[in-house]
């Protein structure tokens, strides 16, 4: 059965070892793929997710060690929210205190308990306490018990000057429907999708412009079951909204097209197939540096430029 929803979110971080320590050792996500930015192979591309890296659990990073600090503004993704069992939120609040993670007090959003925090690059994140998900599979490691572990993406929050045109793309092309309003935020939900099934659009009018850099979210990817489903979405974008995408790009683990939505956020449509175990066994995902075939002849040069992760 195919699902709509978020496939992955990609952001920019500072030094790669620090990024790995936070997302693996502090948040307990699995490093499911260690590769490079195919368009800039002197930079790592690190993928974190659940045990197999299923769509809806993936957060990825381009670590640019010397980039300037970013600042969020309209036309950007403001926040990435992760799912955790509702009973585990107290554990996470204590863990953040223990680990020195910059975080806020508990709050409520659309009736759910929210623990907002920042990663070492200042990127905005949240843990959303979701009742009844304790039995869902979870990757447990780095002293985090399975009862407390993150269960994939909950949502993203987009910051828009006018959220209406963006909402039209979500509902008409990407498989979402409006699911509620709270203050200046409209919630959209993908029917039948639990992991990565929510997009919140916060309308801010003439909010000060942002500055792209470390801690910024680069793009937001949505799911397409396969090439045919992706092609149908591309056709609908052109026919009904006058938006053209890039040509399809093979990212080894999915195939993608990219476009700027009306509010200027960079959107991607990524296929669910073939998945992250296409080039290494599930048991050892993320352990070896994987390169696409066209970069293999440059492996020695690339490895020397990347430097160690730990």
FIBA-137231 format. One record per residue: residue in one letter; x, y, z of N, C-alpha, C in turn. Coordinates in steps of 0.2 Angstrom, whole numbers, padded with zeros to 4 digits, always signed. Example, Ala and Ser with C-alpha at 12.3 -4.5 7.8 and 13.67 -1.06 7.14 Angstrom:
residues 2
a+0066-0028+0039+0062-0022+0039+0066-0016+0039 s+0064-0011+0035+0068-0005+0036+0064+0000+0039 
end
This chain:
residues 310
x+0004-0006+0000+0000+0000+0000+0004+0006+0000 x+0003+0011-0005+0007+0017-0005+0004+0022+0000 x+0009+0027+0002+0007+0032+0007+0009+0039+0005 x+0005+0044+0006+0008+0051+0005+0012+0052+0012 x+0014+0058+0012+0018+0060+0018+0025+0063+0017 x+0029+0064+0022+0036+0066+0021+0040+0060+0020 x+0045+0060+0016+0050+0055+0014+0056+0056+0019 x+0058+0063+0018+0064+0064+0023+0065+0072+0023 x+0069+0074+0028+0070+0081+0028+0078+0082+0028 x+0081+0087+0024+0088+0088+0024+0090+0095+0026 x+0095+0095+0030+0097+0101+0033+0105+0102+0033 x+0107+0108+0035+0114+0109+0035+0117+0110+0042 x+0122+0106+0043+0125+0106+0050+0132+0109+0050 x+0135+0110+0056+0142+0111+0056+0146+0105+0056 x+0152+0104+0060+0156+0098+0059+0153+0092+0059 x+0154+0087+0055+0151+0081+0054+0152+0076+0061 x+0158+0076+0064+0158+0072+0070+0153+0075+0076 x+0152+0081+0076+0147+0084+0081+0140+0082+0079 x+0139+0082+0073+0132+0081+0071+0131+0073+0072 x+0135+0069+0071+0134+0062+0072+0133+0060+0079 x+0137+0064+0084+0137+0063+0091+0130+0065+0093 x+0127+0070+0091+0121+0073+0093+0115+0068+0091 x+0115+0067+0084+0109+0063+0082+0109+0056+0083 x+0115+0053+0084+0116+0046+0086+0116+0045+0093 x+0121+0048+0097+0122+0047+0104+0117+0050+0108 x+0115+0056+0107+0110+0060+0111+0103+0058+0109 x+0101+0058+0103+0094+0057+0101+0093+0049+0099 x+0098+0046+0098+0097+0038+0098+0095+0036+0091 x+0095+0040+0086+0094+0038+0079+0099+0034+0076 x+0097+0030+0071+0102+0025+0068+0105+0029+0062 x+0112+0029+0061+0115+0031+0055+0114+0026+0050 x+0109+0027+0045+0108+0022+0040+0111+0022+0034 x+0115+0028+0033+0119+0029+0027+0124+0034+0028 x+0130+0032+0026+0136+0037+0026+0138+0037+0019 x+0136+0043+0016+0138+0044+0009+0140+0051+0008 x+0140+0054+0002+0142+0061+0001+0137+0064-0003 x+0137+0071-0003+0133+0075-0007+0135+0074-0014 x+0130+0071-0018+0132+0069-0025+0134+0075-0029 x+0131+0081-0028+0133+0087-0032+0139+0090-0029 x+0141+0088-0023+0147+0091-0020+0150+0086-0016 x+0154+0082-0019+0157+0076-0016+0162+0077-0011 x+0164+0083-0010+0169+0084-0004+0165+0085+0003 x+0159+0084+0003+0155+0085+0009+0151+0078+0010 x+0151+0076+0016+0147+0070+0018+0140+0072+0017 x+0136+0066+0016+0129+0067+0017+0127+0061+0022 x+0124+0063+0028+0123+0058+0033+0115+0057+0034 x+0113+0051+0034+0106+0049+0034+0105+0046+0041 x+0100+0049+0045+0098+0045+0051+0091+0043+0051 x+0089+0038+0054+0082+0036+0054+0081+0030+0059 x+0076+0025+0057+0075+0020+0061+0079+0014+0058 x+0078+0008+0060+0082+0002+0059+0084+0001+0052 x+0079+0002+0047+0079+0001+0040+0079+0007+0036 x+0078+0013+0039+0078+0019+0036+0072+0020+0032 x+0066+0018+0034+0060+0018+0031+0058+0026+0029 x+0054+0027+0024+0052+0034+0023+0048+0036+0028 x+0049+0043+0030+0045+0045+0036+0049+0045+0042 x+0055+0042+0042+0059+0042+0048+0066+0046+0047 x+0067+0048+0041+0074+0050+0039+0075+0058+0040 x+0080+0059+0043+0083+0066+0044+0090+0066+0041 x+0092+0070+0036+0098+0070+0033+0102+0077+0034 x+0109+0076+0033+0113+0082+0034+0118+0083+0029 x+0120+0089+0027+0126+0091+0024+0130+0094+0029 x+0135+0091+0031+0139+0095+0036+0144+0100+0033 x+0143+0106+0034+0148+0111+0031+0151+0114+0037 x+0157+0112+0038+0161+0114+0045+0162+0121+0045 x+0163+0125+0040+0165+0132+0040+0160+0137+0038 x+0153+0134+0037+0148+0139+0035+0146+0143+0040 x+0143+0149+0038+0141+0154+0043+0134+0151+0046 x+0132+0154+0052+0126+0152+0055+0120+0155+0052 x+0115+0151+0051+0109+0153+0047+0104+0156+0052 x+0099+0159+0049+0093+0162+0053+0087+0160+0049 x+0082+0158+0053+0076+0156+0049+0072+0162+0047 x+0068+0161+0042+0064+0167+0039+0058+0164+0035 x+0054+0168+0032+0049+0166+0028+0052+0162+0022 x+0048+0157+0019+0050+0153+0014+0055+0148+0016 x+0055+0146+0022+0059+0141+0025+0055+0136+0029 x+0058+0130+0030+0056+0125+0035+0059+0128+0042 x+0054+0129+0047+0056+0132+0053+0058+0126+0058 x+0055+0121+0058+0056+0116+0063+0055+0109+0061 x+0058+0104+0063+0057+0097+0062+0055+0094+0069 x+0049+0090+0069+0047+0087+0075+0047+0080+0074 x+0049+0076+0079+0050+0069+0080+0044+0066+0084 x+0042+0060+0083+0037+0057+0087+0041+0053+0093 x+0038+0053+0099+0040+0049+0104+0034+0047+0108 x+0034+0041+0112+0028+0039+0116+0027+0045+0121 x+0020+0046+0122+0018+0051+0126+0022+0050+0133 x+0022+0044+0136+0025+0043+0142+0032+0044+0143 x+0035+0045+0137+0043+0046+0137+0045+0053+0137 x+0041+0058+0137+0043+0065+0136+0046+0067+0143 x+0044+0064+0148+0048+0066+0155+0055+0063+0154 x+0056+0057+0151+0063+0054+0151+0067+0059+0146 x+0064+0062+0141+0068+0066+0136+0070+0073+0139 x+0065+0075+0143+0067+0082+0147+0072+0081+0151 x+0073+0075+0155+0078+0074+0160+0085+0073+0156 x+0084+0069+0150+0090+0068+0146+0093+0074+0143 x+0089+0079+0141+0091+0085+0138+0095+0089+0144 x+0092+0089+0150+0096+0092+0155+0103+0089+0157 x+0103+0082+0157+0109+0079+0158+0114+0080+0153 x+0112+0080+0146+0116+0081+0141+0118+0088+0139 x+0115+0093+0142+0116+0100+0141+0113+0102+0134 x+0107+0099+0132+0104+0101+0126+0100+0107+0128 x+0100+0112+0123+0096+0118+0124+0089+0117+0122 x+0085+0117+0127+0078+0116+0127+0073+0120+0131 x+0067+0120+0129+0062+0124+0133+0057+0119+0137 x+0053+0122+0141+0048+0119+0145+0043+0116+0140 x+0039+0111+0143+0034+0108+0140+0028+0113+0138 x+0025+0111+0132+0020+0116+0130+0014+0111+0126 x+0009+0114+0124+0004+0110+0120+0003+0113+0113 x+0002+0109+0108+0001+0111+0101-0004+0106+0098 x-0010+0109+0096-0015+0105+0093-0017+0099+0098 x-0016+0100+0104-0018+0095+0109-0013+0090+0111 x-0007+0091+0108-0002+0086+0110+0004+0090+0114 x+0007+0086+0118+0013+0088+0122+0019+0089+0118 x+0022+0095+0118+0028+0096+0114+0034+0098+0118 x+0040+0096+0117+0046+0097+0120+0050+0100+0114 x+0051+0107+0114+0055+0110+0109+0063+0110+0111 x+0067+0110+0107+0074+0110+0108+0078+0112+0102 x+0085+0113+0103+0089+0115+0097+0095+0110+0097 x+0097+0109+0091+0103+0105+0090+0110+0109+0091 x+0116+0106+0091+0122+0111+0092+0122+0116+0087 x+0119+0116+0081+0119+0121+0076+0114+0126+0077 x+0109+0125+0082+0104+0130+0083+0098+0128+0079 x+0098+0123+0075+0092+0121+0072+0086+0119+0076 x+0080+0121+0075+0074+0120+0079+0071+0113+0078 x+0070+0110+0083+0067+0103+0083+0062+0103+0089 x+0058+0097+0089+0053+0096+0094+0052+0089+0095 x+0051+0086+0101+0048+0080+0102+0041+0080+0103 x+0037+0077+0100+0029+0077+0101+0027+0070+0104 x+0024+0071+0110+0022+0065+0114+0015+0062+0111 x+0016+0056+0108+0010+0053+0104+0008+0047+0108 x+0002+0047+0111-0001+0041+0115-0002+0035+0110 x-0001+0029+0113-0002+0023+0110+0002+0021+0104 x+0009+0024+0104+0013+0021+0099+0019+0017+0102 x+0018+0015+0109+0023+0011+0112+0025+0005+0108 x+0020+0002+0105+0021-0005+0102+0024-0004+0095 x+0025+0002+0092+0028+0002+0086+0035+0001+0086 x+0038-0002+0081+0045-0004+0081+0049+0002+0082 x+0055+0002+0085+0059+0007+0086+0066+0005+0086 x+0071+0009+0084+0078+0008+0085+0080+0010+0092 x+0083+0005+0096+0085+0007+0102+0093+0006+0103 x+0096+0011+0105+0103+0010+0106+0106+0016+0110 x+0112+0016+0111+0115+0022+0115+0112+0024+0121 x+0111+0019+0125+0108+0019+0132+0100+0022+0132 x+0097+0021+0126+0090+0023+0126+0086+0017+0125 x+0082+0016+0130+0077+0010+0130+0072+0010+0124 x+0070+0005+0122+0065+0005+0116+0058+0009+0118 x+0057+0008+0125+0051+0012+0127+0051+0019+0126 x+0057+0022+0126+0058+0029+0125+0060+0031+0118 x+0062+0027+0114+0065+0029+0108+0060+0033+0103 x+0064+0037+0099+0060+0040+0094+0057+0036+0089 x+0051+0037+0086+0047+0033+0081+0046+0038+0075 x+0052+0040+0072+0051+0043+0066+0049+0051+0066 x+0047+0053+0060+0045+0060+0060+0038+0061+0062 x+0037+0067+0065+0030+0068+0067+0027+0073+0062 x+0031+0079+0061+0029+0084+0057+0035+0089+0055 x+0033+0094+0051+0038+0099+0049+0033+0106+0050 x+0036+0111+0052+0033+0118+0052+0036+0122+0046 x+0032+0125+0042+0034+0129+0036+0032+0136+0038 x+0037+0141+0037+0036+0148+0039+0035+0151+0032 x+0029+0154+0032+0026+0157+0025+0024+0164+0026 x+0025+0168+0021+0021+0175+0021+0014+0174+0020 x+0012+0170+0016+0005+0168+0014+0005+0161+0013 x+0002+0157+0018+0002+0150+0017-0003+0147+0013 x-0008+0151+0010-0013+0148+0006-0011+0144-0001 x-0006+0147-0005-0004+0144-0011+0000+0138-0009 x+0004+0138-0004+0008+0132-0002+0003+0126+0000 x-0002+0128+0004-0007+0123+0006-0011+0120+0000 x-0012+0124-0005-0015+0121-0011-0011+0116-0014 x-0004+0117-0014+0000+0111-0017+0000+0105-0013 x+0000+0106-0006+0000+0100-0002-0007+0096-0003 x-0012+0100-0004-0019+0096-0004-0020+0094-0011 x-0018+0097-0016-0020+0095-0023-0015+0090-0026 x-0008+0091-0024-0003+0087-0027+0000+0081-0023 x+0001+0083-0016+0005+0079-0012+0001+0075-0007 x-0005+0074-0007-0009+0070-0004-0011+0071+0003 x-0011+0078+0005-0013+0080+0012-0020+0083+0011 x-0023+0084+0017-0029+0088+0018-0029+0092+0025 x-0032+0098+0024-0032+0102+0030-0035+0098+0036 x-0032+0099+0042-0034+0095+0048-0035+0099+0054 x-0034+0106+0054-0035+0110+0060-0032+0116+0059 x-0034+0121+0063-0031+0128+0064-0030+0129+0071 x-0024+0133+0072-0022+0135+0079-0018+0142+0078 x-0021+0147+0080-0018+0154+0080-0017+0155+0072 x-0010+0156+0070-0009+0157+0063-0006+0151+0060 x-0007+0145+0063-0005+0139+0060-0010+0135+0057 x-0009+0132+0051-0014+0128+0048-0011+0121+0048 x-0014+0116+0050-0011+0109+0050-0014+0105+0044 x-0010+0102+0041-0011+0097+0035-0009+0090+0037 x-0013+0085+0035-0012+0078+0037-0013+0074+0031 x-0008+0069+0030-0009+0064+0025-0013+0058+0027 x-0018+0057+0024-0023+0052+0026-0020+0045+0026 x-0021+0041+0032-0018+0034+0032-0011+0034+0034 x-0007+0040+0035+0000+0040+0036+0001+0042+0044 x+0005+0038+0047+0006+0040+0054+0013+0043+0055 x+0018+0040+0052+0025+0042+0052+0026+0047+0047 x+0028+0053+0049+0029+0059+0044+0023+0061+0040 x+0017+0061+0044+0011+0062+0041+0008+0069+0041 x+0012+0074+0044+0009+0081+0046+0014+0086+0044 x+0011+0091+0041+0014+0098+0039+0010+0103+0042 x+0013+0108+0046+0010+0114+0048+0013+0120+0044 x+0009+0124+0042+0010+0130+0039+0009+0136+0044 x+0014+0140+0046+0013+0145+0050+0014+0152+0046 x+0008+0156+0045+0008+0162+0041+0011+0167+0046 x+0016+0171+0043+0019+0176+0047+0019+0183+0044 x+0017+0184+0038+0016+0190+0035+0023+0193+0033 x+0025+0199+0035+0031+0203+0034+0036+0201+0040 x+0037+0195+0041+0042+0193+0046+0049+0194+0043 x+0054+0196+0047+0061+0198+0044+0064+0192+0040 x+0067+0193+0035+0070+0188+0030+0075+0184+0034 x+0076+0177+0032+0081+0173+0035+0087+0173+0032 x+0092+0169+0034+0099+0169+0031+0101+0162+0031 x+0102+0159+0025+0104+0152+0025+0111+0151+0027 x+0112+0145+0031+0118+0143+0034+0117+0137+0038 x+0122+0136+0043+0122+0130+0047+0116+0131+0052 x+0112+0125+0053+0106+0125+0057+0100+0127+0052 x+0101+0128+0046+0095+0129+0041+0093+0122+0038 x+0087+0122+0037+0084+0116+0033+0084+0117+0026 x+0088+0113+0022+0089+0114+0015+0083+0112+0011 x+0080+0107+0012+0074+0105+0008+0070+0100+0012 x+0063+0099+0009+0058+0095+0012+0056+0090+0007 x+0057+0083+0008+0055+0078+0003+0049+0075+0004 x+0044+0074-0001+0038+0070+0000+0038+0064-0004 x+0034+0059-0001+0034+0052-0004+0030+0051-0010 x+0033+0047-0015+0030+0044-0021+0031+0037-0021 x+0027+0033-0022+0028+0026-0021+0033+0023-0026 x+0033+0026-0032+0037+0024-0037+0038+0029-0043 x+0041+0027-0048+0042+0032-0053+0036+0034-0057 x+0031+0030-0057+0025+0032-0060+0021+0037-0056 x+0021+0035-0050+0017+0040-0045+0021+0047-0045 x+0027+0047-0045+0031+0053-0046+0029+0057-0052 x+0029+0053-0058+0028+0057-0064+0021+0060-0064 x+0016+0056-0061+0009+0059-0061+0009+0065-0057 x+0013+0066-0051+0013+0072-0047+0017+0078-0051 x+0022+0076-0055+0025+0081-0059+0020+0084-0064 x+0017+0079-0067+0012+0082-0073+0007+0086-0070 x+0004+0084-0064-0001+0088-0060+0002+0095-0058 x+0008+0096-0056+0011+0102-0054+0011+0107-0060 x+0013+0104-0066+0013+0108-0072+0007+0110-0075 x+0002+0105-0075-0004+0106-0078-0009+0111-0074 x-0009+0110-0067-0014+0113-0063-0011+0119-0059 x-0004+0119-0059-0001+0125-0055+0004+0129-0059 x+0006+0127-0065+0011+0130-0068+0018+0130-0065 x+0019+0124-0062+0026+0123-0058+0030+0118-0062 x+0036+0119-0064+0040+0114-0067+0045+0112-0062 x+0047+0105-0062+0052+0102-0058+0058+0101-0062 x+0063+0100-0058+0070+0097-0062+0068+0091-0065 x+0073+0089-0069+0073+0082-0072+0074+0077-0066 x+0072+0071-0067+0073+0066-0061+0080+0065-0060 x+0082+0064-0054+0089+0063-0052+0089+0056-0048 x+0094+0052-0050+0095+0046-0046+0099+0047-0040 x+0097+0046-0034+0100+0047-0028+0102+0040-0025 x+0102+0035-0029+0104+0028-0027+0099+0025-0022 x+0096+0028-0017+0092+0025-0013+0084+0028-0014 x+0084+0032-0018+0077+0035-0021+0079+0039-0027 x+0073+0040-0031+0074+0045-0037+0070+0051-0036 x+0072+0057-0037+0069+0063-0035+0069+0068-0041 x+0064+0072-0040+0063+0079-0043+0062+0084-0038 x+0064+0090-0040+0064+0096-0035+0061+0102-0038 x+0058+0106-0034+0054+0112-0036+0053+0117-0030 x+0053+0123-0032+0051+0128-0027+0044+0129-0026 x+0041+0128-0020+0034+0129-0020+0032+0136-0020 x+0026+0139-0020+0024+0146-0021+0027+0150-0015 x+0029+0148-0009+0032+0152-0004+0039+0151-0004 x+0042+0148-0009+0049+0147-0010+0053+0142-0006 x+0050+0138-0002+0053+0132+0001+0055+0127-0004 x+0061+0124-0004+0063+0119-0009+0060+0113-0007 x+0055+0110-0011+0052+0104-0011+0055+0098-0015 x+0055+0092-0013+0057+0087-0017+0052+0081-0017 x+0051+0078-0022+0047+0072-0022+0052+0066-0023 x+0052+0061-0018+0056+0056-0018+0053+0049-0018 x+0055+0044-0022+0052+0038-0023+0053+0034-0016 x+0049+0029-0014+0050+0025-0009+0055+0020-0010 x+0056+0018-0017+0060+0013-0019+0067+0016-0022 x+0073+0012-0022+0073+0006-0019+0075+0005-0012 x+0076+0010-0008+0078+0010-0001+0085+0009+0001 x+0087+0010+0007+0093+0010+0009+0097+0004+0010 x+0094-0002+0009+0098-0008+0009+0100-0010+0002 x+0099-0006-0003+0101-0008-0010+0108-0009-0011 x+0113-0006-0006+0120-0007-0007+0124-0010-0001 x+0120-0011+0004+0123-0014+0010+0118-0018+0014 x+0120-0023+0018+0115-0027+0022+0112-0022+0027 x+0106-0024+0029+0103-0020+0034+0106-0020+0041 x+0110-0026+0042+0113-0027+0049+0119-0022+0049 x+0122-0019+0044+0128-0015+0044+0126-0008+0041 x+0120-0006+0040+0119+0000+0037+0123+0006+0040 x+0125+0010+0036+0129+0016+0039+0136+0015+0041 x+0138+0009+0041+0145+0008+0043+0151+0010+0038 x+0149+0008+0032+0154+0010+0027+0152+0016+0023 x+0157+0019+0020+0156+0025+0016+0154+0022+0009 x+0148+0024+0007+0145+0022+0001+0145+0027-0004 x+0148+0026-0010+0148+0031-0016+0144+0028-0022 x+0141+0033-0026+0138+0031-0032+0143+0029-0037 x+0141+0025-0042+0146+0022-0046+0150+0027-0050 x+0147+0033-0051+0151+0038-0055+0156+0041-0051 x+0156+0040-0044+0161+0043-0040+0166+0038-0037 x+0165+0032-0038+0170+0026-0036+0177+0027-0038 x+0178+0030-0045+0185+0031-0047+0189+0036-0043 x+0185+0040-0039+0188+0046-0035+0188+0044-0028 x+0187+0038-0026+0186+0036-0019+0192+0039-0014 x+0198+0037-0016+0204+0039-0012+0204+0047-0011 x+0203+0050-0016+0203+0058-0016+0197+0060-0011 x+0191+0057-0012+0185+0059-0008+0186+0058-0001 x+0188+0052+0001+0190+0050+0008+0195+0054+0011 x+0200+0056+0007+0205+0061+0010+0202+0068+0012 x+0198+0070+0007+0195+0077+0008+0189+0077+0014 x+0186+0071+0015+0180+0071+0020+0183+0071+0027 x+0188+0067+0028+0191+0066+0035+0187+0062+0039 x+0189+0060+0045+0186+0055+0049+0179+0058+0052 x+0175+0053+0054+0168+0055+0057+0169+0055+0065 x+0174+0052+0067+0175+0051+0075+0182+0052+0077 
end
